[in-house]
Amino acid sequence: MPVVKLNLSFDPPTAELIRTRALAQQKQVSVYVAELARAEARRAEDALAAEGYRVLSEDTGSFAATALELSAETWPEWGSKA
């Protein structure tokens, strides 16, 4: 895979933390930082998907409630058979 070189600057405590975590996982710092970036992107996508599911769920619930009310008005026997 082709690579792009970036020059990143961190304050000393953050730089040491990154080096220590990369070493603990036996990874190059660049690999460790790349994995962090990909993990953050996945978390953001998952959060967006979860929000979409919540909105869809709310819409579906609202539709079901409205449909039930409408069906009770137009098909009165529906309520008596349930």
TORVEX-902269 format. One record per atom (N, C-alpha, C): chain; residue number from 1; residue in three letters; atom name; x negated, y, z negated. Coordinates in steps of 0.001 Angstrom, whole numbers. Each point is the difference from the previous one (the first is absolute). Layout:
N
+------+--------+------+-------+---------+---------+---------+
: fiza : torkol : balo : pamar :       x :       y :       z :
+------+--------+------+-------+---------+---------+---------+
:    A :    NUM :  ala :    CA :       X :       Y :       Z :
...
+------+--------+------+-------+---------+---------+---------+
END
This chain:
82
+------+--------+------+-------+---------+---------+---------+
: fiza : torkol : balo : pamar :       x :       y :       z :
+------+--------+------+-------+---------+---------+---------+
:    A :      1 :  met :     N :    -844 :   -1165 :       0 :
:    A :      1 :  met :    CA :     844 :    1165 :       0 :
:    A :      1 :  met :     C :    -894 :    1234 :       0 :
:    A :      2 :  pro :     N :     320 :     993 :     828 :
:    A :      2 :  pro :    CA :    -803 :    1214 :     -10 :
:    A :      2 :  pro :     C :     193 :     747 :   -1315 :
:    A :      3 :  val :     N :    -990 :     761 :    -378 :
:    A :      3 :  val :    CA :      88 :     764 :   -1245 :
:    A :      3 :  val :     C :    -176 :    1477 :     285 :
:    A :      4 :  val :     N :     535 :     807 :    -891 :
:    A :      4 :  val :    CA :    -159 :    1449 :      48 :
:    A :      4 :  val :     C :    -653 :     399 :   -1309 :
:    A :      5 :  lys :     N :   -1060 :     742 :      70 :
:    A :      5 :  lys :    CA :    -688 :     432 :   -1213 :
:    A :      5 :  lys :     C :     663 :    1266 :    -528 :
:    A :      6 :  leu :     N :     229 :       0 :   -1306 :
:    A :      6 :  leu :    CA :     553 :    1159 :    -685 :
:    A :      6 :  leu :     C :    -945 :     390 :   -1116 :
:    A :      7 :  asn :     N :     -79 :    1281 :    -263 :
:    A :      7 :  asn :    CA :    -792 :     486 :   -1117 :
:    A :      7 :  asn :     C :     986 :     422 :   -1085 :
:    A :      8 :  leu :     N :      85 :    -775 :   -1073 :
:    A :      8 :  leu :    CA :     913 :     288 :   -1094 :
:    A :      8 :  leu :     C :    -782 :     495 :   -1204 :
:    A :      9 :  ser :     N :     570 :     936 :    -714 :
:    A :      9 :  ser :    CA :    -640 :     530 :   -1208 :
:    A :      9 :  ser :     C :     923 :    -230 :   -1185 :
:    A :     10 :  phe :     N :    -561 :    -515 :   -1093 :
:    A :     10 :  phe :    CA :     742 :    -250 :   -1223 :
:    A :     10 :  phe :     C :    -744 :     631 :   -1165 :
:    A :     11 :  asp :     N :     736 :     340 :   -1043 :
:    A :     11 :  asp :    CA :    -671 :     433 :   -1218 :
:    A :     11 :  asp :     C :    -730 :   -1222 :    -567 :
:    A :     12 :  pro :     N :   -1045 :     211 :    -783 :
:    A :     12 :  pro :    CA :    -806 :   -1130 :    -484 :
:    A :     12 :  pro :     C :     783 :   -1118 :    -704 :
:    A :     13 :  pro :     N :     948 :     306 :    -893 :
:    A :     13 :  pro :    CA :     716 :   -1101 :    -643 :
:    A :     13 :  pro :     C :     809 :    -847 :     991 :
:    A :     14 :  thr :     N :     606 :     654 :     981 :
:    A :     14 :  thr :    CA :     777 :    -740 :     999 :
:    A :     14 :  thr :     C :    -920 :    -835 :     878 :
:    A :     15 :  ala :     N :   -1124 :     567 :     396 :
:    A :     15 :  ala :    CA :    -960 :    -751 :     817 :
:    A :     15 :  ala :     C :    -491 :   -1233 :    -749 :
:    A :     16 :  glu :     N :    -292 :     160 :   -1272 :
:    A :     16 :  glu :    CA :    -464 :   -1135 :    -796 :
:    A :     16 :  glu :     C :    1100 :   -1053 :    -149 :
:    A :     17 :  leu :     N :    1216 :     447 :    -197 :
:    A :     17 :  leu :    CA :    1129 :    -928 :    -100 :
:    A :     17 :  leu :     C :     163 :    -807 :    1283 :
:    A :     18 :  ile :     N :     -80 :     674 :    1119 :
:    A :     18 :  ile :    CA :     134 :    -686 :    1295 :
:    A :     18 :  ile :     C :   -1129 :   -1012 :     181 :
:    A :     19 :  arg :     N :   -1199 :     410 :    -290 :
:    A :     19 :  arg :    CA :   -1142 :    -930 :     130 :
:    A :     19 :  arg :     C :     160 :   -1205 :    -935 :
:    A :     20 :  thr :     N :     397 :     264 :   -1235 :
:    A :     20 :  thr :    CA :     148 :   -1072 :    -985 :
:    A :     20 :  thr :     C :    1087 :    -983 :     424 :
:    A :     21 :  arg :     N :    1143 :     523 :     455 :
:    A :     21 :  arg :    CA :    1118 :    -871 :     423 :
:    A :     21 :  arg :     C :    -382 :    -798 :    1238 :
:    A :     22 :  ala :     N :    -677 :     633 :     939 :
:    A :     22 :  ala :    CA :    -430 :    -711 :    1211 :
:    A :     22 :  ala :     C :    -980 :   -1112 :    -360 :
:    A :     23 :  leu :     N :    -946 :     307 :    -870 :
:    A :     23 :  leu :    CA :    -987 :    -995 :    -427 :
:    A :     23 :  leu :     C :     681 :   -1158 :    -725 :
:    A :     24 :  ala :     N :     961 :     311 :    -863 :
:    A :     24 :  ala :    CA :     715 :   -1040 :    -743 :
:    A :     24 :  ala :     C :     731 :    -954 :     945 :
:    A :     25 :  gln :     N :     437 :     524 :    1129 :
:    A :     25 :  gln :    CA :     702 :    -831 :     984 :
:    A :     25 :  gln :     C :    -943 :    -510 :    1084 :
:    A :     26 :  gln :     N :   -1274 :     270 :    -168 :
:    A :     26 :  gln :    CA :   -1032 :    -421 :     947 :
:    A :     26 :  gln :     C :     319 :     465 :    1429 :
:    A :     27 :  lys :     N :     319 :    1288 :      92 :
:    A :     27 :  lys :    CA :     327 :     610 :    1289 :
:    A :     27 :  lys :     C :    -856 :    1232 :     203 :
:    A :     28 :  gln :     N :    -209 :     336 :    1256 :
:    A :     28 :  gln :    CA :    -631 :    1267 :     313 :
:    A :     28 :  gln :     C :     979 :    1108 :    -385 :
:    A :     29 :  val :     N :    -540 :    1139 :    -372 :
:    A :     29 :  val :    CA :     852 :    1123 :    -390 :
:    A :     29 :  val :     C :     967 :     361 :    1125 :
:    A :     30 :  ser :     N :    -477 :       4 :    1228 :
:    A :     30 :  ser :    CA :     876 :     370 :    1123 :
:    A :     30 :  ser :     C :    1154 :    -995 :     149 :
:    A :     31 :  val :     N :    -260 :   -1276 :    -215 :
:    A :     31 :  val :    CA :    1060 :   -1013 :      84 :
:    A :     31 :  val :     C :     999 :     210 :   -1134 :
:    A :     32 :  tyr :     N :    -514 :     252 :   -1200 :
:    A :     32 :  tyr :    CA :     861 :     227 :   -1159 :
:    A :     32 :  tyr :     C :     915 :    1205 :     234 :
:    A :     33 :  val :     N :    -559 :    1116 :     455 :
:    A :     33 :  val :    CA :     794 :    1209 :     247 :
:    A :     33 :  val :     C :    1011 :    -242 :    1122 :
:    A :     34 :  ala :     N :    -388 :    -719 :    1038 :
:    A :     34 :  ala :    CA :     925 :    -305 :    1096 :
:    A :     34 :  ala :     C :    1180 :    -830 :    -506 :
:    A :     35 :  glu :     N :    -293 :    -971 :    -858 :
:    A :     35 :  glu :    CA :    1075 :    -831 :    -556 :
:    A :     35 :  glu :     C :     932 :     818 :    -888 :
:    A :     36 :  leu :     N :    -566 :     942 :    -761 :
:    A :     36 :  leu :    CA :     837 :     893 :    -808 :
:    A :     36 :  leu :     C :     928 :     827 :     885 :
:    A :     37 :  ala :     N :    -529 :     519 :    1090 :
:    A :     37 :  ala :    CA :     809 :     819 :     912 :
:    A :     37 :  ala :     C :    1128 :    -827 :     615 :
:    A :     38 :  arg :     N :    -324 :   -1232 :     425 :
:    A :     38 :  arg :    CA :    1043 :    -862 :     581 :
:    A :     38 :  arg :     C :    1053 :    -379 :   -1040 :
:    A :     39 :  ala :     N :    -434 :    -269 :   -1219 :
:    A :     39 :  ala :    CA :     943 :    -343 :   -1073 :
:    A :     39 :  ala :     C :     926 :    1177 :    -301 :
:    A :     40 :  glu :     N :    -545 :    1208 :      -4 :
:    A :     40 :  glu :    CA :     820 :    1189 :    -240 :
:    A :     40 :  glu :     C :    1012 :     189 :    1128 :
:    A :     41 :  ala :     N :    -417 :    -231 :    1238 :
:    A :     41 :  ala :    CA :     919 :     117 :    1138 :
:    A :     41 :  ala :     C :    1129 :   -1018 :    -126 :
:    A :     42 :  arg :     N :    -337 :   -1234 :    -412 :
:    A :     42 :  arg :    CA :    1033 :   -1026 :    -197 :
:    A :     42 :  arg :     C :     970 :     399 :   -1110 :
:    A :     43 :  arg :     N :    -530 :     546 :   -1104 :
:    A :     43 :  arg :    CA :     874 :     440 :   -1102 :
:    A :     43 :  arg :     C :     958 :    1093 :     478 :
:    A :     44 :  ala :     N :    -507 :     934 :     783 :
:    A :     44 :  ala :    CA :     854 :    1076 :     515 :
:    A :     44 :  ala :     C :    1074 :    -555 :     929 :
:    A :     45 :  glu :     N :    -363 :    -935 :     864 :
:    A :     45 :  glu :    CA :     974 :    -621 :     901 :
:    A :     45 :  glu :     C :    1031 :    -805 :    -786 :
:    A :     46 :  asp :     N :    -444 :    -723 :   -1012 :
:    A :     46 :  asp :    CA :     921 :    -779 :    -836 :
:    A :     46 :  asp :     C :     982 :     910 :    -734 :
:    A :     47 :  ala :     N :    -490 :    1130 :    -506 :
:    A :     47 :  ala :    CA :     867 :     948 :    -693 :
:    A :     47 :  ala :     C :    1036 :     573 :     955 :
:    A :     48 :  leu :     N :    -409 :     311 :    1208 :
:    A :     48 :  leu :    CA :     925 :     523 :    1007 :
:    A :     48 :  leu :     C :    1040 :   -1056 :     366 :
:    A :     49 :  ala :     N :    -434 :   -1236 :     169 :
:    A :     49 :  ala :    CA :     934 :   -1087 :     316 :
:    A :     49 :  ala :     C :     986 :    -213 :   -1145 :
:    A :     50 :  ala :     N :    -494 :      32 :   -1234 :
:    A :     50 :  ala :    CA :     880 :    -188 :   -1164 :
:    A :     50 :  ala :     C :    1050 :    1106 :     -55 :
:    A :     51 :  glu :     N :    -411 :    1227 :     279 :
:    A :     51 :  glu :    CA :     956 :    1107 :      23 :
:    A :     51 :  glu :     C :    1035 :    -215 :    1094 :
:    A :     52 :  gly :     N :    -441 :    -456 :    1158 :
:    A :     52 :  gly :    CA :     936 :    -287 :    1093 :
:    A :     52 :  gly :     C :     997 :   -1077 :    -385 :
:    A :     53 :  tyr :     N :    -471 :   -1042 :    -663 :
:    A :     53 :  tyr :    CA :     900 :   -1068 :    -450 :
:    A :     53 :  tyr :     C :    1012 :     530 :   -1010 :
:    A :     54 :  arg :     N :    -452 :     894 :    -910 :
:    A :     54 :  arg :    CA :     929 :     573 :    -987 :
:    A :     54 :  arg :     C :    1083 :     821 :     697 :
:    A :     55 :  val :     N :    -404 :     827 :     958 :
:    A :     55 :  val :    CA :     967 :     821 :     728 :
:    A :     55 :  val :     C :     960 :    -891 :     776 :
:    A :     56 :  leu :     N :    -530 :   -1008 :     670 :
:    A :     56 :  leu :    CA :     851 :    -917 :     756 :
:    A :     56 :  leu :     C :     968 :    -723 :    -924 :
:    A :     57 :  ser :     N :    -465 :    -408 :   -1164 :
:    A :     57 :  ser :    CA :     846 :    -687 :    -973 :
:    A :     57 :  ser :     C :    1132 :     905 :    -459 :
:    A :     58 :  glu :     N :    -328 :    1258 :    -285 :
:    A :     58 :  glu :    CA :    1022 :     959 :    -414 :
:    A :     58 :  glu :     C :    1016 :     216 :    1105 :
:    A :     59 :  asp :     N :    -464 :     129 :    1244 :
:    A :     59 :  asp :    CA :     907 :     176 :    1134 :
:    A :     59 :  asp :     C :     899 :   -1221 :     171 :
:    A :     60 :  thr :     N :    -580 :   -1189 :    -138 :
:    A :     60 :  thr :    CA :     766 :   -1226 :     155 :
:    A :     60 :  thr :     C :    1053 :    -113 :   -1091 :
:    A :     61 :  gly :     N :    -370 :     319 :   -1229 :
:    A :     61 :  gly :    CA :     960 :     -36 :   -1108 :
:    A :     61 :  gly :     C :    1131 :     983 :     211 :
:    A :     62 :  ser :     N :    -333 :    1191 :     449 :
:    A :     62 :  ser :    CA :    1019 :    1019 :     277 :
:    A :     62 :  ser :     C :     937 :    -461 :    1112 :
:    A :     63 :  phe :     N :    -576 :    -574 :    1067 :
:    A :     63 :  phe :    CA :     818 :    -512 :    1095 :
:    A :     63 :  phe :     C :     919 :   -1109 :    -491 :
:    A :     64 :  ala :     N :    -507 :    -925 :    -801 :
:    A :     64 :  ala :    CA :     809 :   -1124 :    -497 :
:    A :     64 :  ala :     C :    1156 :     508 :    -850 :
:    A :     65 :  ala :     N :    -251 :     979 :    -860 :
:    A :     65 :  ala :    CA :    1065 :     542 :    -841 :
:    A :     65 :  ala :     C :    1074 :     666 :     855 :
:    A :     66 :  thr :     N :    -419 :     779 :     975 :
:    A :     66 :  thr :    CA :     954 :     663 :     896 :
:    A :     66 :  thr :     C :     782 :   -1019 :     818 :
:    A :     67 :  ala :     N :    -693 :   -1010 :     506 :
:    A :     67 :  ala :    CA :     675 :   -1030 :     799 :
:    A :     67 :  ala :     C :    1010 :    -765 :    -844 :
:    A :     68 :  leu :     N :    -308 :    -283 :   -1254 :
:    A :     68 :  leu :    CA :     914 :    -716 :    -881 :
:    A :     68 :  leu :     C :    1252 :     827 :    -251 :
:    A :     69 :  glu :     N :    -184 :    1292 :    -260 :
:    A :     69 :  glu :    CA :    1153 :     885 :    -209 :
:    A :     69 :  glu :     C :     870 :      58 :    1256 :
:    A :     70 :  leu :     N :    -624 :     141 :    1145 :
:    A :     70 :  leu :    CA :     736 :      77 :    1259 :
:    A :     70 :  leu :     C :     729 :   -1302 :     289 :
:    A :     71 :  ser :     N :    -667 :   -1124 :    -246 :
:    A :     71 :  ser :    CA :     647 :   -1292 :     267 :
:    A :     71 :  ser :     C :    1191 :    -209 :    -924 :
:    A :     72 :  ala :     N :     -81 :     479 :   -1243 :
:    A :     72 :  ala :    CA :    1119 :    -132 :    -940 :
:    A :     72 :  ala :     C :    1195 :     832 :     475 :
:    A :     73 :  glu :     N :    -264 :    1138 :     636 :
:    A :     73 :  glu :    CA :    1076 :     841 :     518 :
:    A :     73 :  glu :     C :     633 :    -599 :    1251 :
:    A :     74 :  thr :     N :    -821 :    -537 :     868 :
:    A :     74 :  thr :    CA :     510 :    -477 :    1293 :
:    A :     74 :  thr :     C :     387 :   -1476 :     -12 :
:    A :     75 :  trp :     N :    -476 :    -730 :   -1009 :
:    A :     75 :  trp :    CA :     300 :   -1429 :     -77 :
:    A :     75 :  trp :     C :     275 :    -329 :   -1471 :
:    A :     76 :  pro :     N :    1186 :     369 :    -485 :
:    A :     76 :  pro :    CA :     299 :    -132 :   -1435 :
:    A :     76 :  pro :     C :    -161 :   -1420 :    -548 :
:    A :     77 :  glu :     N :     219 :   -1005 :     854 :
:    A :     77 :  glu :    CA :    -116 :   -1378 :    -461 :
:    A :     77 :  glu :     C :   -1449 :    -344 :    -404 :
:    A :     78 :  trp :     N :    -944 :     780 :     475 :
:    A :     78 :  trp :    CA :   -1419 :    -282 :    -289 :
:    A :     78 :  trp :     C :    -241 :     -70 :   -1499 :
:    A :     79 :  gly :     N :     509 :     962 :    -734 :
:    A :     79 :  gly :    CA :    -205 :      34 :   -1452 :
:    A :     79 :  gly :     C :     680 :   -1152 :    -712 :
:    A :     80 :  ser :     N :    1094 :    -497 :     503 :
:    A :     80 :  ser :    CA :     724 :   -1055 :    -696 :
:    A :     80 :  ser :     C :    -623 :   -1371 :     221 :
:    A :     81 :  lys :     N :    -813 :    -174 :    1043 :
:    A :     81 :  lys :    CA :    -620 :   -1290 :     298 :
:    A :     81 :  lys :     C :   -1374 :    -143 :    -653 :
:    A :     82 :  ala :     N :    -535 :    1074 :    -485 :
:    A :     82 :  ala :    CA :   -1357 :     -44 :    -552 :
:    A :     82 :  ala :     C :     -17 :    -519 :   -1423 :
+------+--------+------+-------+---------+---------+---------+
END
